[in-house]
Amino acid sequence: MRSREFVSEQKVGDIGQRKSVATVGLNKFRDKQFADRVYELNRVMMAVATTDGTNPATIDGESWAGRNNIAAPYTKVEQDMLKKAYQAVDSHYIDINHGDMESQELSSTHTQSPIKAFKGYPR
């Protein structure tokens, strides 16, 4: 069965009886604020992976990016391209870095490793 046989993009509404009986285990879900379906799907599937259906699911809390999509342009030209794209699709955006396109490395970059050094295999 092809997905277009049970999901129709032409009409908004409920699934028909014929299509409903031909499938099993259908669940429809979304977040409470109707904000971001992709992120909610990701969070639900992470929670599913941590439970056996009896014990509660345990996952980390929502990240700082939680209900937003994130774009990270490297150059001012890319930032300008994003701004035009946001305008074209009437998307609200916030420039978190306020136009600052210069990254600053930590002083420990290339001097300290966060990984414990490999001492070789035991003999």
LUMFIGU-630930 format. One line per field, with one value per residue (C-alpha): residue number from 1; z, y negated, x negated. Coordinates in nm, 3 decimals, always signed. Layout:
resi = [NUM;...]
up = [Z;...]
north = [Y;...]
east = [X;...]
// end
This chain:
resi = [1;2;3;4;5;6;7;8;9;10;11;12;13;14;15;16;17;18;19;20;21;22;23;24;25;26;27;28;29;30;31;32;33;34;35;36;37;38;39;40;41;42;43;44;45;46;47;48;49;50;51;52;53;54;55;56;57;58;59;60;61;62;63;64;65;66;67;68;69;70;71;72;73;74;75;76;77;78;79;80;81;82;83;84;85;86;87;88;89;90;91;92;93;94;95;96;97;98;99;100;101;102;103;104;105;106;107;108;109;110;111;112;113;114;115;116;117;118;119;120;121;122;123]
up = [+0.000;-0.095;+0.146;-0.100;-0.072;+0.295;+0.333;+0.104;+0.088;-0.113;+0.162;+0.531;+0.761;+0.929;+0.794;+0.620;+0.754;+0.463;+0.520;+0.897;+0.896;+0.650;+0.895;+1.251;+1.537;+1.399;+1.643;+1.568;+1.804;+1.833;+2.101;+2.325;+2.167;+1.809;+1.756;+1.590;+1.463;+1.366;+1.708;+1.885;+1.670;+1.759;+2.133;+2.130;+1.941;+2.183;+2.471;+2.300;+2.275;+2.653;+2.770;+2.754;+2.775;+3.151;+3.301;+3.250;+2.968;+3.073;+2.844;+2.896;+2.909;+2.607;+2.473;+2.430;+2.064;+2.159;+1.982;+1.712;+1.398;+1.397;+1.103;+1.142;+0.848;+0.823;+0.633;+0.608;+0.256;+0.389;+0.667;+0.407;+0.202;+0.510;+0.579;+0.225;+0.263;+0.594;+0.422;+0.131;+0.355;+0.617;+0.892;+1.223;+1.315;+1.584;+1.514;+1.843;+1.773;+1.659;+1.327;+1.479;+1.230;+1.400;+1.607;+1.888;+1.983;+2.347;+2.482;+2.532;+2.162;+2.020;+2.363;+2.580;+2.481;+2.646;+2.570;+2.790;+2.608;+2.475;+2.656;+2.431;+2.481;+2.788;+2.713]
north = [+0.000;-0.339;-0.630;-0.832;-0.562;-0.644;-1.003;-1.255;-1.607;-1.743;-1.763;-1.858;-1.645;-1.309;-0.979;-0.793;-0.468;-0.263;-0.389;-0.359;+0.011;+0.085;-0.036;+0.052;-0.149;-0.499;-0.781;-1.151;-1.389;-1.744;-1.969;-2.174;-2.507;-2.376;-2.512;-2.268;-1.928;-1.807;-1.880;-1.721;-1.410;-1.391;-1.427;-1.166;-0.915;-0.970;-0.903;-0.588;-0.459;-0.490;-0.298;+0.058;-0.045;+0.019;-0.206;-0.583;-0.736;-0.932;-1.196;-1.526;-1.846;-2.059;-2.241;-2.616;-2.566;-2.372;-2.530;-2.701;-2.599;-2.702;-2.841;-2.916;-3.113;-3.144;-3.472;-3.802;-3.706;-3.388;-3.590;-3.830;-3.534;-3.399;-3.736;-3.746;-3.388;-3.472;-3.763;-3.544;-3.289;-3.545;-3.376;-3.546;-3.528;-3.657;-3.726;-3.592;-3.728;-4.069;-4.061;-3.956;-3.708;-3.678;-3.365;-3.365;-3.048;-2.958;-3.015;-2.639;-2.564;-2.360;-2.358;-2.136;-1.830;-1.746;-1.379;-1.166;-1.074;-0.717;-0.534;-0.227;+0.116;+0.322;+0.586]
east = [+0.000;-0.140;-0.112;+0.094;+0.361;+0.424;+0.298;+0.463;+0.322;+0.613;+0.872;+0.853;+1.065;+1.099;+0.972;+1.251;+1.396;+1.260;+0.906;+0.935;+1.023;+0.742;+0.475;+0.381;+0.237;+0.289;+0.210;+0.232;+0.049;-0.083;-0.223;+0.004;-0.092;-0.060;-0.410;-0.649;-0.539;-0.887;-1.038;-0.741;-0.777;-1.147;-1.076;-0.799;-1.013;-1.305;-1.064;-0.932;-1.288;-1.336;-1.030;-0.906;-0.541;-0.527;-0.794;-0.780;-0.982;-1.291;-1.437;-1.617;-1.417;-1.354;-1.661;-1.707;-1.617;-1.304;-1.011;-1.215;-1.393;-1.759;-1.957;-2.328;-2.468;-2.846;-2.863;-2.676;-2.566;-2.407;-2.241;-2.100;-1.975;-1.797;-1.635;-1.494;-1.370;-1.201;-1.026;-0.917;-0.743;-0.631;-0.832;-0.909;-1.278;-1.513;-1.880;-2.021;-2.372;-2.241;-2.427;-2.762;-2.911;-3.253;-3.309;-3.563;-3.741;-3.791;-4.142;-4.176;-4.120;-4.409;-4.581;-4.359;-4.163;-3.832;-3.909;-4.133;-4.453;-4.477;-4.760;-4.752;-4.603;-4.702;-4.963]
// end
